[in-house]
Every structure is written in structure tokens, then in C-alpha cells.
């Protein structure tokens, strides 16, 4: 009997995972941490993949198929993390109503200071790619905006996910405003001028200057006819 397999979409839906997160489980992850001290050299931490190729998943053409062993590992991981979270909240005496209220208030305060990339992308009407590019470790940082997001100050890793802090929200808003201003600036006009058998292409200030001269001549001719 053939072993049941699952595609990436099925696994993501089963465990509420994003596609990039599932890829990290297959390929592992490298996390860069800013250095401290005189040398200020960054440190890199390697995380081995949880799911092993050939054992927990395999290629079927261009599609990845996950085996039952992968499902078992992810279930165990989910149960362990749930146990850890419950253990942290229930350790010691049973929380009183006041303690529970304080936890809710603390959670609310954290939520006001930390954001997911998707959350701010939707709020600022930007793509998640543009926000990721604003980080100081990104290789495609925009040159038009250099107030980049600094690791452990504006953003941090949390279980392999990028979490944005309050200061990041302010910088991203500045970037969104800058892009909006650029969109509102009228684009330079382009103009092709035929002189004899030669064509000259003008744009920007030169094109605008020629257009103004032509418009002025046309207006002058209209006045003469009147």
C-alpha cells in the first residue's frame, strides 16, 4: 500500500504555516545577529532543517510531497510549543482574576509595540517585499531612502519570523509618504521633434520648454485670428 503524501498547501493549512516558514523547516535557516564590542562583527547562527529530504519529504517533478513522518514531526513540535506556552502561564499558583487581567493588558501593550510584516504592509499599502528591503541586512535596500530598519532596534527575529517594532512603523510610514509624494509629482513630458529628415527626442525640462513655446505660438495665432 502506497504511503499517503501531502503537498505544501495541505501542510501549510494543516499547521497554519506560511510557505516561507515551511521552507525553513525543509532547508534550515541562517540568522544574522549584529555584533557587539570593538570588532562589531556580525554573528551567524545556523539552524538545521527539521524535515529531512528523502526521509520526510521528496520531490515529485517540481512539487514537494511530504510523508507521514513529516506530519508526525510537525504535530510533535506543535504539541511541545503548546506545552511550553501553557507551562509558562500556569507555573506556580493558579492565576487570580487580577493576574489574568494584567496578562491581558500586557499582551495588549506588546501588540501595540510589535507588528508583523504583513500587518504593516496592509496598513501602509505597501508590498511585503518593499518592507523586507528596508532592513539593514537586505541586499536590495532602496537607495532613495536610507533610514533603514536596524536589527534589534527596529526589528527582530522571533521563532524565525521577522517582527517589526514601534520605531520600524514610524520609518516605514516615512518611506510610504516618500513614495506617495513621488507618485503625485507629474512625470516629465517627452517630445519628438522632426527637423528636416532627422528626429530629435526631448524629455524633462527641455521637452517642457519646447511645449510651452509651441503653446504660446498657438495662443498668439488664435488672438491674431480674433
Order of alpha helices (4+ residues) and beta strands (2+ residues): beta-alpha-alpha-beta-beta-beta-beta-alpha-alpha-beta-alpha-alpha-beta-beta-alpha-beta-beta-alpha
